[in-house]
Amino acid sequence: MVDGRSLVTSLSLLACLGLMVGCTRSDPAAPSGTSAGGTAAAAVGGALRTEPAPVVVLHTSLGPIKLRLNTAKAPATVDNFLAQVDGGFYDQTIFHQVQPGYVVLGGGYRADLSEKRSRYSIANEAANGLKNLRATIAMTRPLDGVDSATGPFFINLGDNPQLDHRGATADDYGYCVFGDVIEGMDVVERIAQVPARASGDFPSLPVETVLIESATRAR
């Protein structure tokens, strides 16, 4: 599965480390329906206006990570993520898998490694043309289920085209990117460099707990 625990194992089965797929790009300010300033266009009273893209801050034990979310390209995924931010789901969860140069995974397990159950599975929006490039954030999911993402997510540390949407099957559908890191990639890199070890179902668990203390909206 490309879920919170076994991303590495699943990825190695694919192509060395071809793990999750998504729908954003390193500069999601460019996709249609979004302005260069990261704003989503909306028609109101016959006139076109723009709304700033939602921004969320992950307050981690190694520093803050600021995320810009792409409502134009991944509306259902963003709605789900924001609902869980507002509900405190990500508070006191950990980064449970790290792979330098590839991805870091978080948001689904507590420090004692107990799983945190999220609301429900959501539709996979990976087919919207966005790509898994460095600094994008995407949802994890089991490899055998297209519409099976819930709460856990990953941040790309490099360009990972093997995770992009390629077809209609579960193996090829990919993992939905729904935003990007606009501040704090140095923090993400520090998280990735924490020494890791295999522990039970966790193939690359940081030996030092890296905690998401809280997740809050900045905009």
Contacts in CASP RR format, 6 or more apart in sequence:
PFRMAT RR
TARGET T0000
AUTHOR 0000-0000-0000
METHOD contacts of the structure
MODEL  1
MVDGRSLVTSLSLLACLGLMVGCTRSDPAAPSGTSAGGTAAAAVGGALRT
EPAPVVVLHTSLGPIKLRLNTAKAPATVDNFLAQVDGGFYDQTIFHQVQP
GYVVLGGGYRADLSEKRSRYSIANEAANGLKNLRATIAMTRPLDGVDSAT
GPFFINLGDNPQLDHRGATADDYGYCVFGDVIEGMDVVERIAQVPARASG
DFPSLPVETVLIESATRAR
1 10 0 8 1.000
1 142 0 8 1.000
1 143 0 8 1.000
1 144 0 8 1.000
2 10 0 8 1.000
2 11 0 8 1.000
2 19 0 8 1.000
2 20 0 8 1.000
2 140 0 8 1.000
2 141 0 8 1.000
2 142 0 8 1.000
2 143 0 8 1.000
2 175 0 8 1.000
3 140 0 8 1.000
3 141 0 8 1.000
3 142 0 8 1.000
3 152 0 8 1.000
4 96 0 8 1.000
4 97 0 8 1.000
4 105 0 8 1.000
4 106 0 8 1.000
4 107 0 8 1.000
4 108 0 8 1.000
4 109 0 8 1.000
4 140 0 8 1.000
4 152 0 8 1.000
5 96 0 8 1.000
5 97 0 8 1.000
5 109 0 8 1.000
5 201 0 8 1.000
5 202 0 8 1.000
5 203 0 8 1.000
6 201 0 8 1.000
6 202 0 8 1.000
6 203 0 8 1.000
7 19 0 8 1.000
7 20 0 8 1.000
7 97 0 8 1.000
7 99 0 8 1.000
7 103 0 8 1.000
7 105 0 8 1.000
7 140 0 8 1.000
7 154 0 8 1.000
7 203 0 8 1.000
8 17 0 8 1.000
8 19 0 8 1.000
8 97 0 8 1.000
8 99 0 8 1.000
8 203 0 8 1.000
8 204 0 8 1.000
9 203 0 8 1.000
10 19 0 8 1.000
10 143 0 8 1.000
11 17 0 8 1.000
11 18 0 8 1.000
11 19 0 8 1.000
11 102 0 8 1.000
14 162 0 8 1.000
14 171 0 8 1.000
15 162 0 8 1.000
17 99 0 8 1.000
17 102 0 8 1.000
17 162 0 8 1.000
18 160 0 8 1.000
18 162 0 8 1.000
18 163 0 8 1.000
19 102 0 8 1.000
19 103 0 8 1.000
19 154 0 8 1.000
19 160 0 8 1.000
19 162 0 8 1.000
19 163 0 8 1.000
19 175 0 8 1.000
20 103 0 8 1.000
20 132 0 8 1.000
20 138 0 8 1.000
20 139 0 8 1.000
20 140 0 8 1.000
20 141 0 8 1.000
20 154 0 8 1.000
20 163 0 8 1.000
20 174 0 8 1.000
20 175 0 8 1.000
21 126 0 8 1.000
21 132 0 8 1.000
21 138 0 8 1.000
21 160 0 8 1.000
21 162 0 8 1.000
21 163 0 8 1.000
21 164 0 8 1.000
21 165 0 8 1.000
21 166 0 8 1.000
21 173 0 8 1.000
21 174 0 8 1.000
21 175 0 8 1.000
21 176 0 8 1.000
21 177 0 8 1.000
22 126 0 8 1.000
22 130 0 8 1.000
22 131 0 8 1.000
22 132 0 8 1.000
22 136 0 8 1.000
22 138 0 8 1.000
22 139 0 8 1.000
22 163 0 8 1.000
22 164 0 8 1.000
22 165 0 8 1.000
22 174 0 8 1.000
22 175 0 8 1.000
22 176 0 8 1.000
22 177 0 8 1.000
22 178 0 8 1.000
23 70 0 8 1.000
23 73 0 8 1.000
23 74 0 8 1.000
23 77 0 8 1.000
23 125 0 8 1.000
23 126 0 8 1.000
23 127 0 8 1.000
23 128 0 8 1.000
23 129 0 8 1.000
23 130 0 8 1.000
23 131 0 8 1.000
23 138 0 8 1.000
23 165 0 8 1.000
23 176 0 8 1.000
23 177 0 8 1.000
23 178 0 8 1.000
24 70 0 8 1.000
24 73 0 8 1.000
24 74 0 8 1.000
24 130 0 8 1.000
24 131 0 8 1.000
24 132 0 8 1.000
24 133 0 8 1.000
24 136 0 8 1.000
24 137 0 8 1.000
24 138 0 8 1.000
24 177 0 8 1.000
24 178 0 8 1.000
24 179 0 8 1.000
24 180 0 8 1.000
25 31 0 8 1.000
25 130 0 8 1.000
25 131 0 8 1.000
25 133 0 8 1.000
25 136 0 8 1.000
25 177 0 8 1.000
25 180 0 8 1.000
26 133 0 8 1.000
26 134 0 8 1.000
26 135 0 8 1.000
26 136 0 8 1.000
26 159 0 8 1.000
26 180 0 8 1.000
27 180 0 8 1.000
28 34 0 8 1.000
28 38 0 8 1.000
28 68 0 8 1.000
28 70 0 8 1.000
28 73 0 8 1.000
28 130 0 8 1.000
28 136 0 8 1.000
28 179 0 8 1.000
28 180 0 8 1.000
29 35 0 8 1.000
29 36 0 8 1.000
29 37 0 8 1.000
29 38 0 8 1.000
30 36 0 8 1.000
31 70 0 8 1.000
31 72 0 8 1.000
31 73 0 8 1.000
31 129 0 8 1.000
31 130 0 8 1.000
32 72 0 8 1.000
33 40 0 8 1.000
33 41 0 8 1.000
33 72 0 8 1.000
34 40 0 8 1.000
34 41 0 8 1.000
34 53 0 8 1.000
34 70 0 8 1.000
34 72 0 8 1.000
34 73 0 8 1.000
35 41 0 8 1.000
35 50 0 8 1.000
37 53 0 8 1.000
38 52 0 8 1.000
38 53 0 8 1.000
38 68 0 8 1.000
39 50 0 8 1.000
39 51 0 8 1.000
39 52 0 8 1.000
39 53 0 8 1.000
40 50 0 8 1.000
40 51 0 8 1.000
40 53 0 8 1.000
40 71 0 8 1.000
40 72 0 8 1.000
41 48 0 8 1.000
41 49 0 8 1.000
41 50 0 8 1.000
41 72 0 8 1.000
42 48 0 8 1.000
42 49 0 8 1.000
42 50 0 8 1.000
42 51 0 8 1.000
43 49 0 8 1.000
52 219 0 8 1.000
53 68 0 8 1.000
53 69 0 8 1.000
53 70 0 8 1.000
53 71 0 8 1.000
53 219 0 8 1.000
54 68 0 8 1.000
54 69 0 8 1.000
54 71 0 8 1.000
54 78 0 8 1.000
54 82 0 8 1.000
54 217 0 8 1.000
54 219 0 8 1.000
55 66 0 8 1.000
55 67 0 8 1.000
55 68 0 8 1.000
55 69 0 8 1.000
55 182 0 8 1.000
55 217 0 8 1.000
55 218 0 8 1.000
55 219 0 8 1.000
56 66 0 8 1.000
56 67 0 8 1.000
56 69 0 8 1.000
56 81 0 8 1.000
56 82 0 8 1.000
56 85 0 8 1.000
56 215 0 8 1.000
56 216 0 8 1.000
56 217 0 8 1.000
56 218 0 8 1.000
57 64 0 8 1.000
57 65 0 8 1.000
57 66 0 8 1.000
57 67 0 8 1.000
57 215 0 8 1.000
57 216 0 8 1.000
57 217 0 8 1.000
57 218 0 8 1.000
58 64 0 8 1.000
58 65 0 8 1.000
58 66 0 8 1.000
58 67 0 8 1.000
58 90 0 8 1.000
58 212 0 8 1.000
58 215 0 8 1.000
59 212 0 8 1.000
59 213 0 8 1.000
59 214 0 8 1.000
59 215 0 8 1.000
59 216 0 8 1.000
60 95 0 8 1.000
60 187 0 8 1.000
60 191 0 8 1.000
60 210 0 8 1.000
60 211 0 8 1.000
60 212 0 8 1.000
60 213 0 8 1.000
61 209 0 8 1.000
61 210 0 8 1.000
61 211 0 8 1.000
61 213 0 8 1.000
62 187 0 8 1.000
62 190 0 8 1.000
62 191 0 8 1.000
62 210 0 8 1.000
63 184 0 8 1.000
63 187 0 8 1.000
64 183 0 8 1.000
64 184 0 8 1.000
64 187 0 8 1.000
65 155 0 8 1.000
65 181 0 8 1.000
65 183 0 8 1.000
65 184 0 8 1.000
65 185 0 8 1.000
65 187 0 8 1.000
65 188 0 8 1.000
66 181 0 8 1.000
66 182 0 8 1.000
66 183 0 8 1.000
66 184 0 8 1.000
66 218 0 8 1.000
67 137 0 8 1.000
67 179 0 8 1.000
67 180 0 8 1.000
67 181 0 8 1.000
67 182 0 8 1.000
68 179 0 8 1.000
68 180 0 8 1.000
68 181 0 8 1.000
68 182 0 8 1.000
69 78 0 8 1.000
69 81 0 8 1.000
69 82 0 8 1.000
69 178 0 8 1.000
69 179 0 8 1.000
70 78 0 8 1.000
70 130 0 8 1.000
70 177 0 8 1.000
70 178 0 8 1.000
70 179 0 8 1.000
70 180 0 8 1.000
71 78 0 8 1.000
73 125 0 8 1.000
73 128 0 8 1.000
73 129 0 8 1.000
73 130 0 8 1.000
73 178 0 8 1.000
74 125 0 8 1.000
74 128 0 8 1.000
74 130 0 8 1.000
74 176 0 8 1.000
74 177 0 8 1.000
74 178 0 8 1.000
74 179 0 8 1.000
75 125 0 8 1.000
76 122 0 8 1.000
76 123 0 8 1.000
76 125 0 8 1.000
77 122 0 8 1.000
77 125 0 8 1.000
77 139 0 8 1.000
77 149 0 8 1.000
77 176 0 8 1.000
77 178 0 8 1.000
78 178 0 8 1.000
78 179 0 8 1.000
80 119 0 8 1.000
80 122 0 8 1.000
80 151 0 8 1.000
81 151 0 8 1.000
81 153 0 8 1.000
81 178 0 8 1.000
82 217 0 8 1.000
83 119 0 8 1.000
84 90 0 8 1.000
84 118 0 8 1.000
84 119 0 8 1.000
84 151 0 8 1.000
85 215 0 8 1.000
85 216 0 8 1.000
85 217 0 8 1.000
86 217 0 8 1.000
88 214 0 8 1.000
88 215 0 8 1.000
89 107 0 8 1.000
89 116 0 8 1.000
89 118 0 8 1.000
89 119 0 8 1.000
89 151 0 8 1.000
90 107 0 8 1.000
90 108 0 8 1.000
90 212 0 8 1.000
90 214 0 8 1.000
90 215 0 8 1.000
91 212 0 8 1.000
91 213 0 8 1.000
91 214 0 8 1.000
91 215 0 8 1.000
92 110 0 8 1.000
92 111 0 8 1.000
92 211 0 8 1.000
92 212 0 8 1.000
92 213 0 8 1.000
92 214 0 8 1.000
93 106 0 8 1.000
93 107 0 8 1.000
93 108 0 8 1.000
93 109 0 8 1.000
93 110 0 8 1.000
93 116 0 8 1.000
93 211 0 8 1.000
93 212 0 8 1.000
94 106 0 8 1.000
94 107 0 8 1.000
94 108 0 8 1.000
94 109 0 8 1.000
94 110 0 8 1.000
94 111 0 8 1.000
94 206 0 8 1.000
94 209 0 8 1.000
94 210 0 8 1.000
94 211 0 8 1.000
94 212 0 8 1.000
95 104 0 8 1.000
95 105 0 8 1.000
95 106 0 8 1.000
95 107 0 8 1.000
95 191 0 8 1.000
95 206 0 8 1.000
95 210 0 8 1.000
95 212 0 8 1.000
96 105 0 8 1.000
96 106 0 8 1.000
96 107 0 8 1.000
96 108 0 8 1.000
96 109 0 8 1.000
96 113 0 8 1.000
96 202 0 8 1.000
96 205 0 8 1.000
96 206 0 8 1.000
97 103 0 8 1.000
97 104 0 8 1.000
97 105 0 8 1.000
97 106 0 8 1.000
97 196 0 8 1.000
97 202 0 8 1.000
97 203 0 8 1.000
97 204 0 8 1.000
97 205 0 8 1.000
98 104 0 8 1.000
98 105 0 8 1.000
98 191 0 8 1.000
98 192 0 8 1.000
98 193 0 8 1.000
98 194 0 8 1.000
98 196 0 8 1.000
98 204 0 8 1.000
98 206 0 8 1.000
98 210 0 8 1.000
99 157 0 8 1.000
99 192 0 8 1.000
99 204 0 8 1.000
100 157 0 8 1.000
100 192 0 8 1.000
100 193 0 8 1.000
101 157 0 8 1.000
101 158 0 8 1.000
101 192 0 8 1.000
102 156 0 8 1.000
102 157 0 8 1.000
102 158 0 8 1.000
102 160 0 8 1.000
103 154 0 8 1.000
103 155 0 8 1.000
103 156 0 8 1.000
103 157 0 8 1.000
103 160 0 8 1.000
104 154 0 8 1.000
104 155 0 8 1.000
104 157 0 8 1.000
104 188 0 8 1.000
104 191 0 8 1.000
104 192 0 8 1.000
105 140 0 8 1.000
105 152 0 8 1.000
105 153 0 8 1.000
105 154 0 8 1.000
106 152 0 8 1.000
106 153 0 8 1.000
106 154 0 8 1.000
106 212 0 8 1.000
107 116 0 8 1.000
107 151 0 8 1.000
107 152 0 8 1.000
107 153 0 8 1.000
107 212 0 8 1.000
108 115 0 8 1.000
108 116 0 8 1.000
108 118 0 8 1.000
108 151 0 8 1.000
108 152 0 8 1.000
109 115 0 8 1.000
109 116 0 8 1.000
109 152 0 8 1.000
110 116 0 8 1.000
111 209 0 8 1.000
111 211 0 8 1.000
113 199 0 8 1.000
113 202 0 8 1.000
113 205 0 8 1.000
117 150 0 8 1.000
118 150 0 8 1.000
118 151 0 8 1.000
119 150 0 8 1.000
120 150 0 8 1.000
121 147 0 8 1.000
121 148 0 8 1.000
121 149 0 8 1.000
121 150 0 8 1.000
122 139 0 8 1.000
122 147 0 8 1.000
122 149 0 8 1.000
122 150 0 8 1.000
123 147 0 8 1.000
124 139 0 8 1.000
124 141 0 8 1.000
124 146 0 8 1.000
124 147 0 8 1.000
124 148 0 8 1.000
124 149 0 8 1.000
124 173 0 8 1.000
124 174 0 8 1.000
124 175 0 8 1.000
124 176 0 8 1.000
125 176 0 8 1.000
125 178 0 8 1.000
126 164 0 8 1.000
126 165 0 8 1.000
126 173 0 8 1.000
126 174 0 8 1.000
126 175 0 8 1.000
126 176 0 8 1.000
126 177 0 8 1.000
127 165 0 8 1.000
127 167 0 8 1.000
127 173 0 8 1.000
128 176 0 8 1.000
129 164 0 8 1.000
129 165 0 8 1.000
130 136 0 8 1.000
130 176 0 8 1.000
130 177 0 8 1.000
131 159 0 8 1.000
131 161 0 8 1.000
131 164 0 8 1.000
131 177 0 8 1.000
132 138 0 8 1.000
132 156 0 8 1.000
132 159 0 8 1.000
132 160 0 8 1.000
132 161 0 8 1.000
132 163 0 8 1.000
132 164 0 8 1.000
132 175 0 8 1.000
132 177 0 8 1.000
133 156 0 8 1.000
133 158 0 8 1.000
133 159 0 8 1.000
133 160 0 8 1.000
134 156 0 8 1.000
134 157 0 8 1.000
134 158 0 8 1.000
134 159 0 8 1.000
135 155 0 8 1.000
135 156 0 8 1.000
135 180 0 8 1.000
135 181 0 8 1.000
135 185 0 8 1.000
135 188 0 8 1.000
136 155 0 8 1.000
136 156 0 8 1.000
136 177 0 8 1.000
136 179 0 8 1.000
136 180 0 8 1.000
136 181 0 8 1.000
137 153 0 8 1.000
137 154 0 8 1.000
137 155 0 8 1.000
137 156 0 8 1.000
137 177 0 8 1.000
137 178 0 8 1.000
137 179 0 8 1.000
137 180 0 8 1.000
137 181 0 8 1.000
138 153 0 8 1.000
138 154 0 8 1.000
138 156 0 8 1.000
138 163 0 8 1.000
138 175 0 8 1.000
138 176 0 8 1.000
138 177 0 8 1.000
138 178 0 8 1.000
139 149 0 8 1.000
139 151 0 8 1.000
139 152 0 8 1.000
139 153 0 8 1.000
139 154 0 8 1.000
139 175 0 8 1.000
139 176 0 8 1.000
139 178 0 8 1.000
140 149 0 8 1.000
140 151 0 8 1.000
140 152 0 8 1.000
140 153 0 8 1.000
140 154 0 8 1.000
140 175 0 8 1.000
141 148 0 8 1.000
141 149 0 8 1.000
141 175 0 8 1.000
142 148 0 8 1.000
143 170 0 8 1.000
143 171 0 8 1.000
144 170 0 8 1.000
145 170 0 8 1.000
146 170 0 8 1.000
146 173 0 8 1.000
149 175 0 8 1.000
149 176 0 8 1.000
154 175 0 8 1.000
155 181 0 8 1.000
155 188 0 8 1.000
156 163 0 8 1.000
156 177 0 8 1.000
157 188 0 8 1.000
157 189 0 8 1.000
157 192 0 8 1.000
163 174 0 8 1.000
163 175 0 8 1.000
164 174 0 8 1.000
165 172 0 8 1.000
165 173 0 8 1.000
165 174 0 8 1.000
166 172 0 8 1.000
166 173 0 8 1.000
166 174 0 8 1.000
167 173 0 8 1.000
181 188 0 8 1.000
191 206 0 8 1.000
191 210 0 8 1.000
194 206 0 8 1.000
194 207 0 8 1.000
194 208 0 8 1.000
194 210 0 8 1.000
195 206 0 8 1.000
195 207 0 8 1.000
195 208 0 8 1.000
196 204 0 8 1.000
196 205 0 8 1.000
196 206 0 8 1.000
196 207 0 8 1.000
197 204 0 8 1.000
197 205 0 8 1.000
197 207 0 8 1.000
198 204 0 8 1.000
198 205 0 8 1.000
199 205 0 8 1.000
END
